[in-house]
Amino acid sequence: MSALVKSVASATQSGIRSAGPKLSKFWRYARVELKPPTPAEVPQISAEFGKLMQAARRQNWRELTVAQCLVSTGVAVEVACWFFFGEIIGRRSIIGYSRVPHGFHVHSL
């Protein structure tokens, strides 16, 4: 039993050491990319959205390269999958919402 505890402790220590640089890099990017927009950025967001709508009306998507289309399609598919997986998790069912009151029971042991 003592050997098991020592091996788990050493594995935990090596995991913490190897995860340190990766976590610091993650937090550095997360502070920038995951923060909500500030009130000063709202006009810039609305201007960019207006440009996007103008590009859609002018059909500028016809001038994109195949690589740009594939990247955009991949991003759209990823966003759709996150949405649908979130819905499945929220419903706690793949098929649909339960029509029976208290239809989904979590049985505790």
SULMOSUL-V913190 format. One record per backbone hydrogen bond with DSSP energy under -0.5 kcal/mol. NH is the residue of the N-H (numbers start at 1). CO is the residue of the C=O. Records with the same first field share a line. If there is no record, write none. Layout:
NH: CO, CO
//
This chain:
5: 1
6: 2
7: 3
8: 4
9: 5
10: 6
11: 7
12: 8
13: 9
14: 10
15: 11
16: 12
17: 13
18: 14
19: 15
20: 16
21: 17
22: 18
23: 19
24: 20
25: 21
26: 22
27: 23
28: 24
29: 25
30: 26
31: 27
32: 28
33: 29
34: 30
41: 38
42: 38, 39
45: 41
46: 42
47: 43
48: 44
49: 45
50: 46
51: 47
52: 48
53: 49
54: 50
55: 51
56: 52
57: 53
58: 54
59: 56
60: 55
62: 59
63: 60
64: 61
69: 65
70: 66
71: 67
72: 68
73: 69
74: 70
75: 71
76: 72
77: 73
78: 74
79: 75
80: 76
81: 77
82: 78
83: 79
84: 80
85: 81
86: 82
87: 83
88: 84
89: 85
90: 86
91: 87
92: 88
93: 88
103: 100
105: 103
107: 105
108: 106
//
